[in-house]
Amino acid sequence: MGHILKPRERVRIFSRGSAVGHDEYRGPLGGLFDFHDKTDRFGADTWEKAEGELGRTALNLALNRAKLSHTVLDLLFAGDLQNQCVASSGGLSSFGLPYVGLYGACSTFVEGLLCATMALSSCRELSRVGVVTTSHNCAAERQFRLPLEYGGQRTPTAQWTATAGGCVLLERGESGVCVDRVMAGRMVDGGISDAANMGAAMAPAAADSLLRFFSESGEVPTDYDAVVTGDLGREGSAILSDLLAPHGISLGDRHRDCGVMLYDPDRQDVHAGGSGCGCIASVSCAYFLPKMEKKEMKRILLMATGALMSPSSIQQGGAIIGIAPIVTLEVRE
Amino acid sequence: MGHILKPRERVRIFSRGSAVGHDEYRGPLGGLFDFHDKTDRFGADTWEKAEGELGRTALNLALNRAKLSHTVLDLLFAGDLQNQCVASSGGLSSFGLPYVGLYGACSTFVEGLLCATMALSSCRELSRVGVVTTSHNCAAERQFRLPLEYGGQRTPTAQWTATAGGCVLLERGESGVCVDRVMAGRMVDGGISDAANMGAAMAPAAADSLLRFFSESGEVPTDYDAVVTGDLGREGSAILSDLLAPHGISLGDRHRDCGVMLYDPDRQDVHAGGSGCGCIASVSCAYFLPKMEKKEMKRILLMATGALMSPSSIQQGGAIIGIAPIVTLEVRE
């Protein structure tokens, strides 16, 4: 069977919310986010709880934009980078909503869009569904690598986990920003075991997904106003380009990587670019979805990229497995 | 809107596979499992990798039972208890299948059934979908509590993480063991922060789900041949009974808890009973689904229970949040 899925009922994104930390606010997209906190704490007393607050804030912002209360939501899909996804459960439990927890590393936002679209398309009892994903630099660094206080030297290929959260709300509908098709990622082991080179670990999965998508659909990158990747960064984006070239595919100026867009390399020392569950979520909600609402973009391909690894799997010599799910969005009258 | 979802297309479970470790084989259900390994190692050199092998084995057993190759599967939903779900990604990546990673702690098996049903019901391009969940005692104990080598004293309320994995394969269809309805769990904070009392942490979520389900459906427990819970254990089962009683609901002899069923308390010192993602998965695949295939049971309610916590959330004073998704299964001619 084919890998590209066209759910039987059309689903639209009817609201969105984004919240970021100080460094993300200082970046080129800073003015576009709905909310930022200069302290990166979001009122919490630990970085882990602060990530939970990022998710809660993003969901509240999306509800507020739609002038709705959380009680109108029938189901939440959410995930984050913390062990056992405790940022999502800690931050969202007080809403008392039916919940499905996801783990796709930095690919969770698009994985969530895929699951939410399937849920709305298959169950008439569901009216409105939310997707929330978050990451927090200070929580992620001490969990996956080293606590920031250690002051470790970072390699040029290292990426900067974004302190960011995004939320989209979806319902069945034929107009506005609609989900057109979805495609799940395959787990691809590119042989990389360096936790400071996420771009190289994820690029083979990104290439696998794009090659399957363009081959099966017969489309080309220029059929889209943007081919958006989540957080390949500069390193991973260059590798993706090299992996696609032998197949005659060039993304060219259609390619936009949220991790590259989020920070200014001349002013902000983030090395290869941003990363994290919240990176593509916040940039989609603050930049790409508004462009589509204003019809400055009409069709985009959104591909998130995740590195399925834990410190223990790295310590035991395991490779970092990449995954890259895709959704295509289009503006309909 | 209602919480009980009836996906628009009927989905059936057409195959199943179960694999367990030595203690689970020695228990009352030992002879029913498809596969066991007396060493608990499954050919791997670490406990974490052994858990990956458990999932791979369960999937292969399910494929083998159906006389199919993995290439006929269009999508896998999987999850486990390890940080960043690396047992699932490590064990299943070599199949090269489209993959959606889930995190619902010990509730992941039913969460997977819910998502797989929605996926098959919404996307005609999908023919066959798999759900795999695993847990491994030695990996879970050292990750969540203490390494076994430490020899820590366990409290009477503690549960024994099962070394077990289960896999079901699903397709659209009207006959055999069919999914009737699904319901996502809500995150319920019962105020428990003792990582050695999972039963008490999960029972409030189990009560919340059952009360919503029976209230909305108008059904009673005796409408089912069994009301199956995943791993409340003896402690959590007693608390669930107490929580349901004021609402006039008694599960009585319909209640079967997979964590209680898995071990013999007279011969096996597992305290309050078994737990883990693999507990309800393996017991469903080895005991309940075969009973339904033989029509000894015709309708069951399957509710998995998960404790959404990590060691860091416990150390930071967070409560353990419970969740309990439900699927109902029925035999159709």
Chai-1 contact restraints between the chains, C-beta under 6 A:
chainA,res_idxA,chainB,res_idxB,connection_type,confidence,min_distance_angstrom,max_distance_angstrom,comment,restraint_id
A,M1,B,D74,contact,1.0,0.0,6.0,A-B,restraint_1
A,M1,B,E125,contact,1.0,0.0,6.0,A-B,restraint_2
A,M1,B,S127,contact,1.0,0.0,6.0,A-B,restraint_3
A,G2,B,E125,contact,1.0,0.0,6.0,A-B,restraint_4
A,L5,B,C123,contact,1.0,0.0,6.0,A-B,restraint_5
A,L5,B,E125,contact,1.0,0.0,6.0,A-B,restraint_6
A,P7,B,S122,contact,1.0,0.0,6.0,A-B,restraint_7
A,P7,B,C123,contact,1.0,0.0,6.0,A-B,restraint_8
A,R8,B,S122,contact,1.0,0.0,6.0,A-B,restraint_9
A,T46,B,Q316,contact,1.0,0.0,6.0,A-B,restraint_10
A,E48,B,S312,contact,1.0,0.0,6.0,A-B,restraint_11
A,D74,B,M1,contact,1.0,0.0,6.0,A-B,restraint_12
A,L75,B,A184,contact,1.0,0.0,6.0,A-B,restraint_13
A,N83,B,N83,contact,1.0,0.0,6.0,A-B,restraint_14
A,N83,B,S310,contact,1.0,0.0,6.0,A-B,restraint_15
A,Q84,B,S310,contact,1.0,0.0,6.0,A-B,restraint_16
A,C85,B,Y103,contact,1.0,0.0,6.0,A-B,restraint_17
A,V86,B,S310,contact,1.0,0.0,6.0,A-B,restraint_18
A,V86,B,S313,contact,1.0,0.0,6.0,A-B,restraint_19
A,S89,B,M187,contact,1.0,0.0,6.0,A-B,restraint_20
A,S89,B,L308,contact,1.0,0.0,6.0,A-B,restraint_21
A,S89,B,I321,contact,1.0,0.0,6.0,A-B,restraint_22
A,G90,B,G318,contact,1.0,0.0,6.0,A-B,restraint_23
A,S93,B,M187,contact,1.0,0.0,6.0,A-B,restraint_24
A,S93,B,D189,contact,1.0,0.0,6.0,A-B,restraint_25
A,S93,B,I321,contact,1.0,0.0,6.0,A-B,restraint_26
A,G96,B,R186,contact,1.0,0.0,6.0,A-B,restraint_27
A,P98,B,A184,contact,1.0,0.0,6.0,A-B,restraint_28
A,P98,B,R186,contact,1.0,0.0,6.0,A-B,restraint_29
A,Y99,B,M187,contact,1.0,0.0,6.0,A-B,restraint_30
A,V100,B,A184,contact,1.0,0.0,6.0,A-B,restraint_31
A,G101,B,Y103,contact,1.0,0.0,6.0,A-B,restraint_32
A,G101,B,G104,contact,1.0,0.0,6.0,A-B,restraint_33
A,Y103,B,C85,contact,1.0,0.0,6.0,A-B,restraint_34
A,Y103,B,G101,contact,1.0,0.0,6.0,A-B,restraint_35
A,Y103,B,Y103,contact,1.0,0.0,6.0,A-B,restraint_36
A,G104,B,G101,contact,1.0,0.0,6.0,A-B,restraint_37
A,M118,B,M118,contact,1.0,0.0,6.0,A-B,restraint_38
A,M118,B,A119,contact,1.0,0.0,6.0,A-B,restraint_39
A,M118,B,S122,contact,1.0,0.0,6.0,A-B,restraint_40
A,A119,B,M118,contact,1.0,0.0,6.0,A-B,restraint_41
A,S121,B,S122,contact,1.0,0.0,6.0,A-B,restraint_42
A,S122,B,P7,contact,1.0,0.0,6.0,A-B,restraint_43
A,S122,B,R8,contact,1.0,0.0,6.0,A-B,restraint_44
A,S122,B,M118,contact,1.0,0.0,6.0,A-B,restraint_45
A,S122,B,S121,contact,1.0,0.0,6.0,A-B,restraint_46
A,S122,B,S122,contact,1.0,0.0,6.0,A-B,restraint_47
A,C123,B,L5,contact,1.0,0.0,6.0,A-B,restraint_48
A,C123,B,P7,contact,1.0,0.0,6.0,A-B,restraint_49
A,E125,B,M1,contact,1.0,0.0,6.0,A-B,restraint_50
A,E125,B,G2,contact,1.0,0.0,6.0,A-B,restraint_51
A,E125,B,L5,contact,1.0,0.0,6.0,A-B,restraint_52
A,S127,B,M1,contact,1.0,0.0,6.0,A-B,restraint_53
A,A184,B,L75,contact,1.0,0.0,6.0,A-B,restraint_54
A,A184,B,P98,contact,1.0,0.0,6.0,A-B,restraint_55
A,A184,B,V100,contact,1.0,0.0,6.0,A-B,restraint_56
A,R186,B,G96,contact,1.0,0.0,6.0,A-B,restraint_57
A,R186,B,P98,contact,1.0,0.0,6.0,A-B,restraint_58
A,M187,B,S89,contact,1.0,0.0,6.0,A-B,restraint_59
A,M187,B,S93,contact,1.0,0.0,6.0,A-B,restraint_60
A,M187,B,Y99,contact,1.0,0.0,6.0,A-B,restraint_61
A,D189,B,S93,contact,1.0,0.0,6.0,A-B,restraint_62
A,L308,B,S89,contact,1.0,0.0,6.0,A-B,restraint_63
A,S310,B,N83,contact,1.0,0.0,6.0,A-B,restraint_64
A,S310,B,Q84,contact,1.0,0.0,6.0,A-B,restraint_65
A,S310,B,V86,contact,1.0,0.0,6.0,A-B,restraint_66
A,S312,B,E48,contact,1.0,0.0,6.0,A-B,restraint_67
A,S313,B,V86,contact,1.0,0.0,6.0,A-B,restraint_68
A,Q316,B,T46,contact,1.0,0.0,6.0,A-B,restraint_69
A,G318,B,G90,contact,1.0,0.0,6.0,A-B,restraint_70
A,I321,B,S89,contact,1.0,0.0,6.0,A-B,restraint_71
A,I321,B,S93,contact,1.0,0.0,6.0,A-B,restraint_72
